[in-house]
Amino acid sequence: MAFTSDRSGQREVYVRPFPPDEGEWAISIAGGQGPRWRSDGKELFFVAADGKMMAVPVKAAAGAKASFEAGTPVDLFDAHMAHSGANSQLQYDVTADGKRFLINTTGSSGAATPPLTVVTNWTVGLKK
């Protein structure tokens, strides 16, 4: 199970067995949140404190005593993620193969966001 905790004084990503057993491993190094697993469990993604999307290769083995080994976090790209308070961890998801991301972004260019036009009762216009 991957989770975020601020018990160190800043938000960090951790992994522990579920159901609870011995062992807990820190994954992020200098802040992180929003962990997401690749579907095969061999990689964990999270957002670093500086806004970069991170990937960590992992190896886990079940048994009498759970074993877990995490590699070094690698930055993938700057996510430009939109933060919305308590839901900031829900601003992205990753495909099962870990190759594509869907991210609620703020936009990377300084350009203004185009206006959103909502057309109601649009079917009336089709009859003309």
N, CA, C and O atoms as a MOPAC input file, in Angstrom:
PM7 MOZYME 1SCF
protein

 N      0.84400 1    -1.15900 1     0.00000 1
 C      0.00000 1     0.00000 1     0.00000 1
 C      0.89900 1     1.23400 1     0.00000 1
 O      1.81500 1     1.33400 1     0.81600 1
 N      0.64500 1     2.16500 1    -0.90200 1
 C      1.38800 1     3.42300 1    -0.95700 1
 C      0.50100 1     4.52300 1    -0.39000 1
 O     -0.70600 1     4.54600 1    -0.63400 1
 N      1.10900 1     5.44000 1     0.37100 1
 C      0.33700 1     6.51400 1     0.98700 1
 C      1.22800 1     7.72100 1     1.22200 1
 O      2.45100 1     7.64700 1     1.10200 1
 N      0.58600 1     8.83800 1     1.56100 1
 C      1.27900 1    10.08800 1     1.85600 1
 C      1.07800 1    10.41700 1     3.33000 1
 O     -0.01700 1    10.25700 1     3.86800 1
 N      2.15100 1    10.88100 1     3.98200 1
 C      2.06500 1    11.30700 1     5.37500 1
 C      2.92800 1    12.54200 1     5.55900 1
 O      3.92900 1    12.71900 1     4.86500 1
 N      2.53400 1    13.40300 1     6.50600 1
 C      3.32400 1    14.59400 1     6.81600 1
 C      3.99700 1    14.48100 1     8.18900 1
 O      4.39000 1    15.49500 1     8.76500 1
 N      4.13000 1    13.28400 1     8.70500 1
 C      4.70200 1    13.10000 1    10.04500 1
 C      6.16600 1    13.52800 1    10.13900 1
 O      6.66100 1    13.74800 1    11.24500 1
 N      6.87500 1    13.65400 1     9.00800 1
 C      8.26900 1    14.10000 1     9.02600 1
 C      8.36800 1    15.62700 1     9.00900 1
 O      9.46200 1    16.18200 1     9.11200 1
 N      7.23100 1    16.29700 1     8.88100 1
 C      7.23300 1    17.75400 1     8.80200 1
 C      6.90300 1    18.23800 1     7.40300 1
 O      6.58100 1    19.41200 1     7.21800 1
 N      6.97800 1    17.35800 1     6.41600 1
 C      6.54500 1    17.66700 1     5.06000 1
 C      5.90300 1    16.41200 1     4.47000 1
 O      6.12800 1    15.30300 1     4.95300 1
 N      5.11400 1    16.59700 1     3.43800 1
 C      4.43300 1    15.45700 1     2.82800 1
 C      5.45000 1    14.56000 1     2.11800 1
 O      6.24200 1    15.02300 1     1.29600 1
 N      5.41100 1    13.26400 1     2.45400 1
 C      6.30300 1    12.26900 1     1.85600 1
 C      5.49100 1    11.04300 1     1.46600 1
 O      4.40800 1    10.81500 1     2.00500 1
 N      6.01000 1    10.25800 1     0.53400 1
 C      5.36000 1     9.03600 1     0.08000 1
 C      6.02600 1     7.83900 1     0.75600 1
 O      7.25200 1     7.74400 1     0.81300 1
 N      5.19700 1     6.92900 1     1.26600 1
 C      5.66100 1     5.72100 1     1.94700 1
 C      4.95500 1     4.49700 1     1.36300 1
 O      3.90600 1     4.60900 1     0.72900 1
 N      5.55200 1     3.33200 1     1.59100 1
 C      4.93800 1     2.05200 1     1.22500 1
 C      4.98400 1     1.15400 1     2.44400 1
 O      5.96800 1     1.14500 1     3.18400 1
 N      3.90200 1     0.39100 1     2.65200 1
 C      3.85100 1    -0.60000 1     3.73200 1
 C      2.99200 1    -1.76200 1     3.25300 1
 O      2.17100 1    -1.60000 1     2.34900 1
 N      3.17900 1    -2.93200 1     3.85600 1
 C      2.34400 1    -4.07800 1     3.46500 1
 C      0.89200 1    -3.86900 1     3.88100 1
 O      0.60000 1    -3.16300 1     4.84700 1
 N     -0.01000 1    -4.49700 1     3.13300 1
 C     -1.41500 1    -4.49900 1     3.51200 1
 C     -1.95000 1    -5.90000 1     3.30300 1
 O     -1.79300 1    -6.44400 1     2.20900 1
 N     -2.56800 1    -6.50500 1     4.28700 1
 C     -2.86300 1    -5.96200 1     5.60200 1
 C     -1.58000 1    -5.64600 1     6.36200 1
 O     -0.51200 1    -6.16600 1     6.03900 1
 N     -1.69500 1    -4.78000 1     7.38400 1
 C     -0.49900 1    -4.31300 1     8.09400 1
 C      0.38300 1    -5.46500 1     8.58100 1
 O     -0.09100 1    -6.46400 1     9.12100 1
 N      1.65400 1    -5.28300 1     8.37000 1
 C      2.67500 1    -6.24500 1     8.76000 1
 C      3.90600 1    -5.42200 1     9.10900 1
 O      3.85200 1    -4.19300 1     9.14300 1
 N      4.99900 1    -6.09500 1     9.36200 1
 C      6.23200 1    -5.36800 1     9.66400 1
 C      6.77300 1    -4.70500 1     8.40800 1
 O      6.63900 1    -5.22100 1     7.29800 1
 N      7.37900 1    -3.56300 1     8.61200 1
 C      8.04700 1    -2.87600 1     7.51300 1
 C      7.28400 1    -1.68000 1     7.00300 1
 O      6.06100 1    -1.69900 1     6.86900 1
 N      8.03900 1    -0.64300 1     6.72600 1
 C      7.53100 1     0.56500 1     6.09500 1
 C      8.71900 1     1.22900 1     5.43300 1
 O      9.79300 1     1.32200 1     6.02700 1
 N      8.53400 1     1.69600 1     4.19800 1
 C      9.64500 1     2.23800 1     3.43500 1
 C      9.30400 1     3.62000 1     2.91600 1
 O      8.22800 1     3.84000 1     2.35900 1
 N     10.23400 1     4.55600 1     3.10300 1
 C     10.09500 1     5.90300 1     2.54800 1
 C     10.46200 1     5.83600 1     1.07300 1
 O     11.48900 1     5.26100 1     0.71200 1
 N      9.63600 1     6.41600 1     0.22800 1
 C      9.85600 1     6.38600 1    -1.21400 1
 C     10.37800 1     7.72400 1    -1.71900 1
 O     11.36700 1     7.77000 1    -2.45000 1
 N      9.71700 1     8.81400 1    -1.33100 1
 C     10.15900 1    10.14200 1    -1.76300 1
 C     11.34800 1    10.58100 1    -0.92000 1
 O     11.53700 1    10.11600 1     0.20400 1
 N     12.14300 1    11.48300 1    -1.48200 1
 C     13.36500 1    11.92800 1    -0.80400 1
 C     13.20600 1    13.33800 1    -0.23300 1
 O     13.61300 1    13.60100 1     0.89900 1
 N     12.62200 1    14.23100 1    -1.00700 1
 C     12.49500 1    15.62900 1    -0.57700 1
 C     11.07400 1    16.12400 1    -0.78400 1
 O     10.85800 1    17.19100 1    -1.35900 1
 N     10.11700 1    15.35500 1    -0.31800 1
 C      8.71900 1    15.72800 1    -0.44200 1
 C      8.04800 1    15.02000 1    -1.59800 1
 O      8.64800 1    14.82900 1    -2.65600 1
 N      6.80300 1    14.63200 1    -1.39200 1
 C      6.04200 1    13.97700 1    -2.44200 1
 C      4.63900 1    13.66800 1    -1.98100 1
 O      4.35200 1    13.63900 1    -0.78400 1
 N      3.75200 1    13.43300 1    -2.95900 1
 C      2.37300 1    13.09000 1    -2.64800 1
 C      1.73200 1    12.44000 1    -3.86400 1
 O      2.30200 1    12.43200 1    -4.95600 1
 N      0.54100 1    11.89600 1    -3.65700 1
 C     -0.25200 1    11.33800 1    -4.74800 1
 C      0.32800 1    10.09400 1    -5.38100 1
 O      0.42100 1    10.03700 1    -6.60700 1
 N      0.72900 1     9.08100 1    -4.60200 1
 C      1.31000 1     7.89300 1    -5.21800 1
 C      0.29800 1     7.11100 1    -6.05200 1
 O     -0.87100 1     6.99900 1    -5.68500 1
 N      0.76300 1     6.57400 1    -7.17300 1
 C     -0.03800 1     5.71800 1    -8.05200 1
 C      0.84800 1     4.55900 1    -8.50600 1
 O      1.99500 1     4.76500 1    -8.90500 1
 N      0.31100 1     3.34400 1    -8.44000 1
 C      1.04900 1     2.16100 1    -8.86700 1
 C      0.84600 1     1.89900 1   -10.35800 1
 O     -0.23900 1     2.13200 1   -10.88900 1
 N      1.89100 1     1.41600 1   -11.03000 1
 C      1.71900 1     0.81600 1   -12.34500 1
 C      0.97800 1    -0.49500 1   -12.10300 1
 O      1.13800 1    -1.09000 1   -11.03700 1
 N      0.18100 1    -0.96100 1   -13.04400 1
 C     -0.70900 1    -2.10300 1   -12.78100 1
 C      0.02000 1    -3.38500 1   -12.41200 1
 O     -0.54900 1    -4.22300 1   -11.71200 1
 N      1.26200 1    -3.57000 1   -12.86100 1
 C      1.99400 1    -4.78400 1   -12.50200 1
 C      2.73900 1    -4.65000 1   -11.17400 1
 O      3.38600 1    -5.60000 1   -10.73200 1
 N      2.65400 1    -3.47700 1   -10.53100 1
 C      3.27300 1    -3.26000 1    -9.22700 1
 C      4.78000 1    -3.10900 1    -9.26300 1
 O      5.41800 1    -3.14200 1    -8.21100 1
 N      5.37000 1    -2.94400 1   -10.43300 1
 C      6.82400 1    -2.84300 1   -10.54900 1
 C      7.33500 1    -1.40300 1   -10.58900 1
 O      8.54000 1    -1.16600 1   -10.67300 1
 N      6.41600 1    -0.45200 1   -10.53000 1
 C      6.80900 1     0.95900 1   -10.56500 1
 C      5.77000 1     1.76800 1    -9.80900 1
 O      4.57500 1     1.48000 1    -9.86300 1
 N      6.24800 1     2.78800 1    -9.10200 1
 C      5.37800 1     3.67600 1    -8.34600 1
 C      5.63000 1     5.09900 1    -8.82600 1
 O      6.78000 1     5.51700 1    -8.96400 1
 N      4.56400 1     5.83900 1    -9.07900 1
 C      4.65400 1     7.22400 1    -9.52400 1
 C      4.15800 1     8.13100 1    -8.40600 1
 O      3.27700 1     7.75000 1    -7.63600 1
 N      4.72200 1     9.32500 1    -8.31900 1
 C      4.22400 1    10.32200 1    -7.37400 1
 C      4.64300 1    11.69400 1    -7.85100 1
 O      5.47800 1    11.82600 1    -8.74600 1
 N      4.05400 1    12.72100 1    -7.24500 1
 C      4.38700 1    14.10500 1    -7.58000 1
 C      5.30800 1    14.63900 1    -6.49500 1
 O      4.94800 1    14.64800 1    -5.31800 1
 N      6.49900 1    15.08400 1    -6.88900 1
 C      7.47300 1    15.62800 1    -5.94400 1
 C      7.03000 1    17.00300 1    -5.46700 1
 O      6.14800 1    17.62200 1    -6.06300 1
 N      7.64000 1    17.47000 1    -4.40300 1
 C      7.30400 1    18.77800 1    -3.82900 1
 C      7.52100 1    19.91400 1    -4.82800 1
 O      6.84700 1    20.94000 1    -4.74700 1
 N      8.45800 1    19.74300 1    -5.77100 1
 C      8.72000 1    20.78500 1    -6.77100 1
 C      7.80600 1    20.68400 1    -7.99300 1
 O      7.98900 1    21.42700 1    -8.95700 1
 N      6.81100 1    19.76300 1    -7.96700 1
 C      5.83800 1    19.64800 1    -9.05000 1
 C      6.23100 1    18.69300 1   -10.15900 1
 O      5.51300 1    18.58300 1   -11.15300 1
 N      7.35200 1    17.99700 1   -10.01600 1
 C      7.77000 1    17.05200 1   -11.05000 1
 C      7.12300 1    15.69400 1   -10.83600 1
 O      6.95100 1    15.24500 1    -9.70200 1
 N      6.76600 1    15.04600 1   -11.93800 1
 C      6.26400 1    13.67800 1   -11.87600 1
 C      7.47800 1    12.77500 1   -11.71900 1
 O      8.44900 1    12.87900 1   -12.46800 1
 N      7.40800 1    11.88600 1   -10.73200 1
 C      8.52200 1    11.00200 1   -10.40900 1
 C      8.11900 1     9.54900 1   -10.63500 1
 O      6.94400 1     9.19500 1   -10.53600 1
 N      9.11900 1     8.70800 1   -10.94100 1
 C      8.91200 1     7.26700 1   -11.08400 1
 C      9.96800 1     6.54800 1   -10.26200 1
 O     11.13400 1     6.94200 1   -10.24200 1
 N      9.54500 1     5.48700 1    -9.58300 1
 C     10.45900 1     4.69700 1    -8.75000 1
 C     10.25100 1     3.22100 1    -9.09100 1
 O      9.15100 1     2.69800 1    -8.91500 1
 N     11.30100 1     2.54100 1    -9.58000 1
 C     11.17000 1     1.10100 1    -9.79000 1
 C     11.14800 1     0.39500 1    -8.43400 1
 O     11.89200 1     0.76700 1    -7.52700 1
 N     10.29800 1    -0.62000 1    -8.29500 1
 C     10.19000 1    -1.33100 1    -7.02300 1
 C     10.17600 1    -2.84200 1    -7.25100 1
 O      9.78000 1    -3.33100 1    -8.30800 1
 N     10.62700 1    -3.56400 1    -6.21500 1
 C     10.56800 1    -5.02200 1    -6.19900 1
 C      9.95400 1    -5.42300 1    -4.87500 1
 O     10.40800 1    -4.99500 1    -3.81400 1
 N      8.91800 1    -6.24700 1    -4.94100 1
 C      8.25800 1    -6.70300 1    -3.72200 1
 C      8.07500 1    -8.20700 1    -3.79900 1
 O      7.88800 1    -8.76800 1    -4.87900 1
 N      8.12900 1    -8.84900 1    -2.65300 1
 C      7.89500 1   -10.29300 1    -2.57700 1
 C      7.04700 1   -10.58600 1    -1.35800 1
 O      7.30300 1   -10.08300 1    -0.26400 1
 N      6.03200 1   -11.41000 1    -1.56600 1
 C      5.18100 1   -11.82600 1    -0.45700 1
 C      5.80300 1   -13.06300 1     0.18000 1
 O      6.69000 1   -13.69500 1    -0.39400 1
 N      5.34300 1   -13.38400 1     1.32600 1
 C      5.84900 1   -14.56900 1     2.01200 1
 C      5.67500 1   -14.42400 1     3.49900 1
 O      4.91600 1   -13.57600 1     3.96600 1
 N      6.39400 1   -15.27000 1     4.25900 1
 C      6.31200 1   -15.21300 1     5.71700 1
 C      6.68800 1   -13.82500 1     6.21500 1
 O      6.09200 1   -13.31500 1     7.16300 1
 N      7.67700 1   -13.21800 1     5.57300 1
 C      8.06900 1   -11.85100 1     5.90100 1
 C      8.14900 1   -11.06400 1     4.59800 1
 O      8.93000 1   -11.39800 1     3.70700 1
 N      7.34500 1   -10.02800 1     4.49600 1
 C      7.30600 1    -9.24600 1     3.26000 1
 C      8.65000 1    -8.58900 1     3.00800 1
 O      9.29300 1    -8.08600 1     3.92900 1
 N      9.06700 1    -8.59900 1     1.74600 1
 C     10.28900 1    -7.87900 1     1.39500 1
 C      9.94400 1    -6.83800 1     0.34000 1
 O      9.06500 1    -7.04500 1    -0.49600 1
 N     10.63600 1    -5.74300 1     0.39400 1
 C     10.36600 1    -4.63700 1    -0.51900 1
 C     11.66100 1    -3.89600 1    -0.76800 1
 O     12.44200 1    -3.66100 1     0.15400 1
 N     11.88200 1    -3.53200 1    -2.01200 1
 C     13.07300 1    -2.77100 1    -2.37300 1
 C     12.66600 1    -1.69500 1    -3.37100 1
 O     12.07400 1    -1.99100 1    -4.40900 1
 N     12.98300 1    -0.45800 1    -3.05300 1
 C     12.66300 1     0.66500 1    -3.92600 1
 C     13.94400 1     1.21400 1    -4.53600 1
 O     14.95700 1     1.36400 1    -3.85400 1
 N     13.88400 1     1.50900 1    -5.82100 1
 C     15.01100 1     2.13700 1    -6.49500 1
 C     15.05600 1     3.63100 1    -6.19500 1
 O     14.34300 1     4.11700 1    -5.31700 1
 N     15.87600 1     4.33500 1    -6.90900 1
 C     16.00800 1     5.78200 1    -6.75300 1
 C     14.93800 1     6.49200 1    -7.57500 1
 O     14.75000 1     6.16600 1    -8.74700 1
 N     14.23400 1     7.45400 1    -6.98400 1
 C     13.23700 1     8.20500 1    -7.75100 1
 C     13.88900 1     8.94100 1    -8.92700 1
 O     14.96100 1     9.53200 1    -8.79200 1
 N     13.22200 1     8.89100 1   -10.07500 1
 C     13.68900 1     9.54800 1   -11.29600 1
 C     12.62100 1    10.53400 1   -11.73000 1
 O     11.44100 1    10.18900 1   -11.78800 1
 N     13.03200 1    11.78000 1   -12.04000 1
 C     12.03100 1    12.74700 1   -12.49300 1
 C     11.72300 1    12.48800 1   -13.96600 1
 O     12.62000 1    12.28700 1   -14.78600 1
 N     10.40900 1    12.50100 1   -14.27900 1
 C      9.95000 1    12.24200 1   -15.63800 1
 C      9.70400 1    13.53600 1   -16.40300 1
 O     10.17000 1    13.69300 1   -17.53200 1
 N      8.96700 1    14.47000 1   -15.78500 1
 C      8.63800 1    15.74100 1   -16.42200 1
 C      8.00500 1    16.66300 1   -15.39200 1
 O      7.59800 1    16.22500 1   -14.31600 1
 N      7.92800 1    17.95100 1   -15.73400 1
 C      7.25400 1    18.92000 1   -14.85800 1
 C      5.76500 1    18.82500 1   -15.15200 1
 O      5.34100 1    19.06500 1   -16.28300 1
 N      4.97900 1    18.48200 1   -14.16300 1
 C      3.56400 1    18.18600 1   -14.37200 1
 C      2.68000 1    19.41900 1   -14.53100 1
 O      1.57700 1    19.30000 1   -15.06500 1
 N      3.11400 1    20.59200 1   -14.09300 1
 C      2.27400 1    21.80500 1   -14.14500 1
 C      0.88200 1    21.49000 1   -13.61000 1
 O     -0.12500 1    21.90200 1   -14.18600 1
 N      0.84000 1    20.76700 1   -12.51900 1
 C     -0.41800 1    20.26400 1   -11.97700 1
 C     -1.21700 1    21.35700 1   -11.28700 1
 O     -0.67300 1    22.18300 1   -10.55400 1
 N     -2.52400 1    21.34200 1   -11.53800 1
 C     -3.43300 1    22.25300 1   -10.84700 1
 C     -3.66800 1    21.69100 1    -9.45500 1
 O     -3.94600 1    20.50000 1    -9.31300 1
 N     -3.56500 1    22.51300 1    -8.43300 1
 C     -3.80100 1    22.06100 1    -7.06700 1
 C     -5.11000 1    22.64700 1    -6.58300 1
 O     -5.39300 1    23.83000 1    -6.77700 1
 N     -5.90700 1    21.79500 1    -5.94800 1
 C     -7.20200 1    22.26400 1    -5.45100 1
 C     -7.40900 1    21.79700 1    -4.02000 1
 O     -8.31300 1    21.01100 1    -3.73500 1
 N     -6.57600 1    22.28000 1    -3.13700 1
 C     -6.72900 1    21.99000 1    -1.71400 1
 C     -6.59100 1    20.51900 1    -1.39200 1
 O     -5.62200 1    19.87400 1    -1.79300 1
 N     -7.55300 1    19.99200 1    -0.67200 1
 C     -7.49500 1    18.60600 1    -0.21200 1
 C     -7.53000 1    17.61200 1    -1.35800 1
 O     -7.09500 1    16.47300 1    -1.18600 1
 N     -8.03400 1    18.00500 1    -2.53000 1
 C     -8.11500 1    17.08700 1    -3.66600 1
 C     -6.88400 1    17.13400 1    -4.56200 1
 O     -6.91600 1    16.57400 1    -5.65800 1
 N     -5.80600 1    17.77600 1    -4.14100 1
 C     -4.63600 1    17.90900 1    -4.99800 1
 C     -4.03800 1    16.55800 1    -5.36400 1
 O     -3.38900 1    16.43500 1    -6.40300 1
 N     -4.24600 1    15.53600 1    -4.52500 1
 C     -3.72000 1    14.21300 1    -4.84200 1
 C     -4.52600 1    13.53200 1    -5.93600 1
 O     -4.06800 1    12.53800 1    -6.49900 1
 N     -5.69700 1    14.03100 1    -6.25000 1
 C     -6.55800 1    13.40400 1    -7.24700 1
 C     -6.45900 1    14.09800 1    -8.60200 1
 O     -7.37700 1    13.98100 1    -9.41500 1
 N     -5.39800 1    14.79600 1    -8.85800 1
 C     -5.27700 1    15.58500 1   -10.07300 1
 C     -4.58600 1    14.85800 1   -11.22500 1
 O     -4.35100 1    15.46300 1   -12.27100 1
 N     -4.25600 1    13.58300 1   -11.06000 1
 C     -3.65800 1    12.83700 1   -12.16400 1
 C     -3.92900 1    11.35100 1   -12.01700 1
 O     -4.28600 1    10.86100 1   -10.94500 1
 N     -3.74600 1    10.64300 1   -13.13700 1
 C     -3.77700 1     9.19000 1   -13.11400 1
 C     -2.83000 1     8.70200 1   -14.20100 1
 O     -2.43600 1     9.45900 1   -15.08800 1
 N     -2.47800 1     7.44500 1   -14.11900 1
 C     -1.51000 1     6.85800 1   -15.04100 1
 C     -2.12100 1     5.60700 1   -15.65700 1
 O     -2.88700 1     4.89600 1   -15.00600 1
 N     -1.77200 1     5.34000 1   -16.92900 1
 C     -2.27300 1     4.14000 1   -17.58300 1
 C     -1.65800 1     2.89900 1   -16.95300 1
 O     -0.65300 1     2.98900 1   -16.24800 1
 N     -2.25400 1     1.75300 1   -17.20400 1
 C     -1.80400 1     0.49100 1   -16.60800 1
 C     -0.34300 1     0.18200 1   -16.93600 1
 O      0.36800 1    -0.39600 1   -16.11400 1
 N      0.10600 1     0.56400 1   -18.13200 1
 C      1.49200 1     0.27500 1   -18.52200 1
 C      2.47400 1     1.34800 1   -18.05200 1
 O      3.68100 1     1.19500 1   -18.23400 1
 N      1.97800 1     2.43000 1   -17.45000 1
 C      2.83600 1     3.48700 1   -16.92400 1
 C      3.45300 1     4.38300 1   -17.97700 1
 O      4.40500 1     5.10500 1   -17.68100 1
 N      2.93900 1     4.35900 1   -19.20300 1
 C      3.54000 1     5.14500 1   -20.29000 1
 C      2.81700 1     6.45000 1   -20.59000 1
 O      3.37800 1     7.33600 1   -21.23500 1
 N      1.57000 1     6.57700 1   -20.12500 1
 C      0.81200 1     7.80200 1   -20.38800 1
 C      0.14900 1     8.28000 1   -19.10700 1
 O     -0.21400 1     7.49000 1   -18.23500 1
 N      0.00100 1     9.60600 1   -19.01900 1
 C     -0.58700 1    10.24000 1   -17.84200 1
 C     -1.72800 1    11.14300 1   -18.26800 1
 O     -1.68500 1    11.75800 1   -19.33300 1
 N     -2.73500 1    11.21500 1   -17.43600 1
 C     -3.81900 1    12.17400 1   -17.59300 1
 C     -3.69900 1    13.10700 1   -16.40400 1
 O     -3.81700 1    12.68100 1   -15.25500 1
 N     -3.45900 1    14.40400 1   -16.68500 1
 C     -3.15800 1    15.36300 1   -15.62400 1
 C     -4.03400 1    16.60000 1   -15.77000 1
 O     -4.18500 1    17.14400 1   -16.86400 1
 N     -4.60400 1    17.03200 1   -14.66300 1
 C     -5.30800 1    18.30700 1   -14.61300 1
 C     -4.22900 1    19.36800 1   -14.44700 1
 O     -3.68200 1    19.53600 1   -13.35700 1
 N     -3.92100 1    20.08200 1   -15.52400 1
 C     -2.80000 1    21.01600 1   -15.50800 1
 C     -3.24700 1    22.46900 1   -15.42100 1
 O     -4.40700 1    22.81100 1   -15.65000 1
 N     -2.27400 1    23.30400 1   -15.07800 1
 C     -2.50000 1    24.74500 1   -15.06900 1
 C     -2.12100 1    25.34200 1   -16.41300 1
 O     -2.42000 1    26.50700 1   -16.67200 1
 N     -1.47000 1    24.57200 1   -17.26900 1
 C     -0.97900 1    25.06400 1   -18.55400 1
 C      0.43300 1    25.56000 1   -18.39400 1
 O      0.75700 1    26.21200 1   -17.40200 1
 N      1.28300 1    25.25900 1   -19.36300 1
 C      2.68400 1    25.63200 1   -19.24000 1
 C      3.01300 1    26.94900 1   -19.93000 1
 O      4.03400 1    27.56300 1   -19.62000 1
 N      2.17800 1    27.39500 1   -20.85300 1
 C      2.46000 1    28.67100 1   -21.50600 1
 C      1.80900 1    29.79200 1   -20.71200 1
 O      0.90700 1    29.55100 1   -19.91000 1
 N      2.25100 1    30.97500 1   -20.93000 1
 C      1.69800 1    32.12300 1   -20.23500 1
 C      0.41800 1    32.63900 1   -20.88900 1
 O     -0.14500 1    33.64200 1   -20.44900 1
 N     -0.04300 1    31.95200 1   -21.94400 1
 C     -1.22700 1    32.40600 1   -22.67600 1
 C     -2.47600 1    32.28600 1   -21.80800 1
 O     -2.59300 1    31.41200 1   -20.95000 1
 N     -3.38600 1    33.19000 1   -22.06900 1
 C     -4.65000 1    33.16300 1   -21.33700 1
 C     -5.47600 1    31.96000 1   -21.78600 1
 O     -5.40300 1    31.53900 1   -22.94000 1
 N     -6.23900 1    31.42900 1   -20.88200 1
 C     -7.10400 1    30.30500 1   -21.19900 1
 C     -8.26900 1    30.79400 1   -22.04500 1
 O     -8.91500 1    31.77900 1   -21.68900 1
 N     -8.55300 1    30.11700 1   -23.17300 1
 C     -9.68700 1    30.56800 1   -23.99400 1
 C    -10.98400 1    30.40300 1   -23.22200 1
 O    -11.09600 1    29.52000 1   -22.37200 1
 N    -11.96300 1    31.24800 1   -23.51200 1
 C    -13.23100 1    31.16700 1   -22.77700 1
 C    -13.96600 1    29.87000 1   -23.11900 1
 O    -13.81300 1    29.32500 1   -24.21200 1
 N    -14.73800 1    29.40300 1   -22.19900 1
 C    -15.56600 1    28.21600 1   -22.38200 1
 C    -16.95200 1    28.67600 1   -22.79800 1
 O    -17.57500 1    29.48300 1   -22.10800 1
 N    -17.43900 1    28.16500 1   -23.93000 1
 C    -18.76800 1    28.51800 1   -24.40900 1
 C    -19.69700 1    27.33600 1   -24.19700 1
 O    -19.41900 1    26.23100 1   -24.66300 1
 N    -20.78700 1    27.56200 1   -23.50200 1
 C    -21.78100 1    26.52500 1   -23.25000 1
 C    -23.01500 1    26.84900 1   -24.07200 1
 O    -23.59300 1    27.92700 1   -23.93600 1
 N    -23.41700 1    25.92100 1   -24.92100 1
 C    -24.60100 1    26.11300 1   -25.75700 1
 C    -25.71300 1    25.24300 1   -25.18800 1
 O    -25.59200 1    24.02000 1   -25.11100 1
 N    -26.79000 1    25.89600 1   -24.79400 1
 C    -27.93700 1    25.14900 1   -24.27300 1
 C    -29.00800 1    25.07100 1   -25.35600 1
 O    -29.06600 1    25.91900 1   -26.24800 1
 N    -29.82700 1    24.07800 1   -25.27300 1
 C    -30.91900 1    23.89200 1   -26.22600 1
 C    -30.40100 1    23.86800 1   -27.65900 1
 O    -31.04900 1    24.41200 1   -28.55300 1
 N    -29.27400 1    23.26400 1   -27.88900 1
 C    -28.61800 1    23.25500 1   -29.19100 1
 C    -29.36900 1    22.48100 1   -30.25000 1
 O    -29.16600 1    22.71700 1   -31.44100 1
 N    -30.23900 1    21.55500 1   -29.84800 1
 C    -30.98000 1    20.76200 1   -30.83500 1
 C    -31.97200 1    21.62000 1   -31.62100 1
 O    -32.32300 1    21.26200 1   -32.74500 1
 N    -32.43100 1    22.73700 1   -31.06600 1
 C    -33.33600 1    23.62800 1   -31.77400 1
 C    -32.65200 1    24.18800 1   -33.02100 1
 O    -33.29400 1    24.36000 1   -34.05800 1
 N    -31.37200 1    24.46800 1   -32.92300 1
 C    -30.62700 1    24.99000 1   -34.06400 1
 C    -30.48100 1    24.00100 1   -35.18900 1
 O    -30.23800 1    24.41600 1   -36.32200 1
 N    -30.61600 1    22.73200 1   -34.94400 1
 C    -30.49500 1    21.69600 1   -35.98300 1
 C    -31.72100 1    21.66100 1   -36.89500 1
 O    -31.62600 1    21.24100 1   -38.04900 1
 N    -32.85000 1    22.09200 1   -36.39100 1
 C    -34.09700 1    22.02000 1   -37.15400 1
 C    -34.21600 1    23.11100 1   -38.20800 1
 O    -35.10200 1    23.03800 1   -39.05900 1
 N    -33.34600 1    24.12400 1   -38.17700 1
 C    -33.44000 1    25.25200 1   -39.13200 1
 C    -32.77600 1    24.95700 1   -40.42800 1
 O    -32.77200 1    25.80100 1   -41.32500 1

